[in-house]
Amino acid sequence: MPKFKVVINYQNGETDELDELFDSYEEAEYMALDAISCWHTGGEVLELSNPGDYPYEPDDEPDYDIFEVDE
């Protein structure tokens, strides 16, 4: 049975591969969107706690890729 892997692609060229394998494409997509939401929340918090030290641009939207992998 195939599993699905998520890779988050940031605007600065960095990538983040989630460690977990998911049973369905929908579950993988949900986790990708949740990870992006957490990234935005973290950026907002850092910007509010240390203005200027951690610039946050809400328009920089990471995207994600979902790959089918064999176990």
VOLO-104919 format. One record per residue: y, z, x of N, C-alpha, C in turn; residue in three letters; residue number from 0; chain. Coordinates in steps of 0.02 Angstrom, whole numbers. Each point is the difference from the previous one (the first is absolute). Example, Ala and Ser with C-alpha at 12.3 -4.5 7.8 and 13.67 -1.06 7.14 Angstrom:
BEGIN
+--------+--------+--------+--------+--------+--------+--------+--------+--------+---------+-----+--------+
|   n.c2 |   n.c3 |   n.c1 |  ca.c2 |  ca.c3 |  ca.c1 |   c.c2 |   c.c3 |   c.c1 | residuo | num | cadena |
+--------+--------+--------+--------+--------+--------+--------+--------+--------+---------+-----+--------+
|   -284 |    390 |    660 |     59 |      0 |    -45 |     60 |      0 |     45 |     ALA |   0 |      A |
|     53 |    -36 |    -18 |     59 |      3 |     42 |     55 |     37 |    -39 |     SER |   1 |      A |
+--------+--------+--------+--------+--------+--------+--------+--------+--------+---------+-----+--------+
This chain:
BEGIN
+--------+--------+--------+--------+--------+--------+--------+--------+--------+---------+-----+--------+
|   n.c2 |   n.c3 |   n.c1 |  ca.c2 |  ca.c3 |  ca.c1 |   c.c2 |   c.c3 |   c.c1 | residuo | num | cadena |
+--------+--------+--------+--------+--------+--------+--------+--------+--------+---------+-----+--------+
|    -59 |      0 |     42 |     59 |      0 |    -42 |     62 |      0 |     45 |     MET |   0 |      A |
|     47 |    -45 |    -13 |     60 |     -3 |     43 |     45 |     60 |    -12 |     PRO |   1 |      A |
|     36 |     17 |     52 |     51 |     52 |     -2 |     66 |    -33 |     17 |     LYS |   2 |      A |
|     55 |     36 |    -11 |     66 |    -28 |     13 |     39 |     46 |     46 |     PHE |   3 |      A |
|     37 |    -30 |     46 |     40 |     35 |     49 |     73 |    -20 |     -9 |     LYS |   4 |      A |
|     45 |     48 |     10 |     72 |    -12 |    -10 |     36 |      4 |     67 |     VAL |   5 |      A |
|     45 |    -48 |     11 |     44 |      0 |     58 |     72 |     -5 |    -26 |     VAL |   6 |      A |
|     42 |     48 |     18 |     71 |      0 |    -19 |     39 |    -33 |     57 |     ILE |   7 |      A |
|     43 |    -48 |    -18 |     40 |    -37 |     49 |     74 |     19 |    -10 |     ASN |   8 |      A |
|     29 |     29 |     53 |     70 |     21 |     -3 |     46 |    -55 |     25 |     TYR |   9 |      A |
|     64 |      5 |    -18 |     49 |    -51 |     18 |     11 |     -7 |     75 |     GLN |  10 |      A |
|    -12 |     54 |     38 |     12 |     -1 |     72 |    -59 |    -29 |     39 |     ASN |  11 |      A |
|    -51 |    -24 |    -36 |    -58 |    -30 |     32 |    -59 |     46 |      9 |     GLY |  12 |      A |
|     10 |     65 |    -12 |    -54 |     48 |      6 |    -47 |     -6 |    -60 |     GLU |  13 |      A |
|    -62 |     19 |     11 |    -49 |      2 |    -54 |    -33 |     68 |     -2 |     THR |  14 |      A |
|    -27 |     17 |    -57 |    -35 |     63 |     -9 |    -63 |    -15 |    -41 |     ASP |  15 |      A |
|    -57 |     10 |     31 |    -64 |    -14 |    -34 |    -26 |     66 |    -30 |     GLU |  16 |      A |
|     -8 |      1 |    -65 |    -27 |     60 |    -32 |    -73 |      9 |     20 |     LEU |  17 |      A |
|    -20 |     61 |     13 |    -67 |     13 |     25 |    -54 |     -8 |    -53 |     ASP |  18 |      A |
|     18 |     10 |    -61 |    -48 |      1 |    -55 |    -21 |    -71 |    -21 |     GLU |  19 |      A |
|    -63 |     -7 |    -20 |    -24 |    -61 |    -31 |     -4 |     12 |    -75 |     LEU |  20 |      A |
|     20 |    -49 |    -39 |      4 |      8 |    -73 |    -53 |    -42 |    -34 |     PHE |  21 |      A |
|    -24 |     24 |    -57 |    -53 |    -33 |    -37 |     23 |    -61 |    -39 |     ASP |  22 |      A |
|     64 |     -2 |    -18 |     26 |    -57 |    -39 |     68 |    -22 |     27 |     SER |  23 |      A |
|     17 |    -61 |    -15 |     65 |    -27 |     20 |     56 |     39 |    -33 |     TYR |  24 |      A |
|    -10 |     18 |    -63 |     51 |     36 |    -38 |     14 |     69 |     31 |     GLU |  25 |      A |
|    -54 |     34 |     21 |      8 |     65 |     32 |     37 |     -6 |     66 |     GLU |  26 |      A |
|    -16 |    -52 |     39 |     34 |    -12 |     63 |     74 |    -16 |    -11 |     ALA |  27 |      A |
|     14 |    -40 |    -51 |     70 |    -17 |    -16 |     39 |     62 |    -21 |     GLU |  28 |      A |
|    -31 |     43 |    -40 |     32 |     62 |    -22 |     18 |     43 |     61 |     TYR |  29 |      A |
|    -46 |      6 |     47 |     13 |     41 |     59 |     53 |    -32 |     45 |     MET |  30 |      A |
|      2 |    -66 |      4 |     51 |    -34 |     39 |     69 |     14 |    -30 |     ALA |  31 |      A |
|      6 |     -6 |    -65 |     64 |     13 |    -33 |     20 |     74 |      6 |     LEU |  32 |      A |
|    -49 |     45 |     -2 |     14 |     71 |      9 |     25 |     13 |     71 |     ASP |  33 |      A |
|    -31 |    -31 |     50 |     22 |      9 |     69 |     71 |    -25 |     10 |     ALA |  34 |      A |
|     17 |    -56 |    -31 |     68 |    -27 |      5 |     50 |     47 |    -34 |     ILE |  35 |      A |
|    -20 |     28 |    -57 |     43 |     48 |    -35 |     12 |     62 |     44 |     SER |  36 |      A |
|    -52 |     24 |     32 |      7 |     58 |     45 |     45 |    -17 |     59 |     CYS |  37 |      A |
|     -4 |    -62 |     25 |     43 |    -21 |     55 |     73 |      2 |    -21 |     TRP |  38 |      A |
|     15 |    -23 |    -61 |     69 |      2 |    -25 |     23 |     72 |     -8 |     HIS |  39 |      A |
|    -42 |     42 |    -28 |     19 |     70 |    -10 |     14 |     34 |     67 |     THR |  40 |      A |
|    -42 |    -11 |     49 |     11 |     28 |     66 |     64 |    -24 |     32 |     GLY |  41 |      A |
|     15 |    -64 |     -8 |     62 |    -28 |     27 |     62 |     31 |    -32 |     GLY |  42 |      A |
|     -3 |     10 |    -65 |     56 |     31 |    -35 |     10 |     72 |     23 |     GLU |  43 |      A |
|    -54 |     37 |      7 |      5 |     70 |     21 |     28 |      6 |     70 |     VAL |  44 |      A |
|    -25 |    -41 |     47 |     26 |      2 |     68 |     74 |    -20 |      3 |     LEU |  45 |      A |
|     19 |    -49 |    -39 |     70 |    -22 |      0 |     45 |     56 |    -28 |     GLU |  46 |      A |
|    -23 |     35 |    -51 |     40 |     54 |    -28 |      3 |     61 |     46 |     LEU |  47 |      A |
|    -54 |     14 |     36 |     -1 |     59 |     42 |     36 |    -10 |     66 |     SER |  48 |      A |
|      0 |    -60 |     27 |     34 |    -15 |     64 |     36 |    -67 |     -5 |     ASN |  49 |      A |
|     55 |     -3 |    -36 |     34 |    -64 |     -8 |     18 |    -31 |     68 |     PRO |  50 |      A |
|    -17 |    -62 |      7 |     15 |    -37 |     62 |    -57 |      2 |     51 |     GLY |  51 |      A |
|    -39 |     54 |      0 |    -55 |      4 |     48 |    -59 |    -43 |    -21 |     ASP |  52 |      A |
|    -12 |     -3 |    -64 |    -56 |    -38 |    -27 |     26 |    -47 |    -54 |     TYR |  53 |      A |
|     29 |    -57 |     21 |     28 |    -45 |    -50 |    -54 |    -27 |    -47 |     PRO |  54 |      A |
|     15 |      1 |    -62 |    -47 |    -23 |    -52 |     32 |    -56 |    -39 |     TYR |  55 |      A |
|    -34 |    -57 |     -3 |     25 |    -57 |    -39 |    -50 |    -13 |    -56 |     GLU |  56 |      A |
|     19 |     19 |    -62 |    -47 |     -8 |    -56 |    -19 |    -72 |    -14 |     PRO |  57 |      A |
|     39 |    -48 |     23 |    -18 |    -70 |    -11 |    -54 |    -25 |     46 |     ASP |  58 |      A |
|    -16 |     38 |     54 |    -54 |    -18 |     45 |    -66 |     20 |    -33 |     ASP |  59 |      A |
|    -28 |    -46 |    -37 |    -61 |     13 |    -38 |    -62 |    -21 |     39 |     GLU |  60 |      A |
|    -42 |     48 |     19 |    -63 |    -19 |     33 |    -43 |    -41 |    -49 |     PRO |  61 |      A |
|    -42 |    -42 |     28 |    -49 |    -34 |    -43 |    -69 |     22 |     23 |     ASP |  62 |      A |
|    -50 |    -25 |    -33 |    -68 |     22 |     16 |    -48 |    -58 |     -7 |     TYR |  63 |      A |
|    -55 |      5 |     37 |    -55 |    -47 |     -4 |    -63 |     39 |    -17 |     ASP |  64 |      A |
|    -42 |    -29 |    -41 |    -64 |     30 |    -18 |    -54 |    -48 |     22 |     ILE |  65 |      A |
|    -45 |     26 |     41 |    -55 |    -40 |     27 |    -67 |     24 |    -27 |     PHE |  66 |      A |
|    -42 |    -48 |    -14 |    -68 |     17 |    -20 |    -42 |      7 |     63 |     GLU |  67 |      A |
|    -36 |     56 |      6 |    -41 |     12 |     59 |    -72 |     16 |    -22 |     VAL |  68 |      A |
|    -47 |    -15 |     43 |    -69 |     19 |    -12 |    -13 |     68 |     31 |     ASP |  69 |      A |
|    -39 |     39 |    -34 |    -15 |     67 |     27 |    -48 |     -4 |     57 |     GLU |  70 |      A |
+--------+--------+--------+--------+--------+--------+--------+--------+--------+---------+-----+--------+
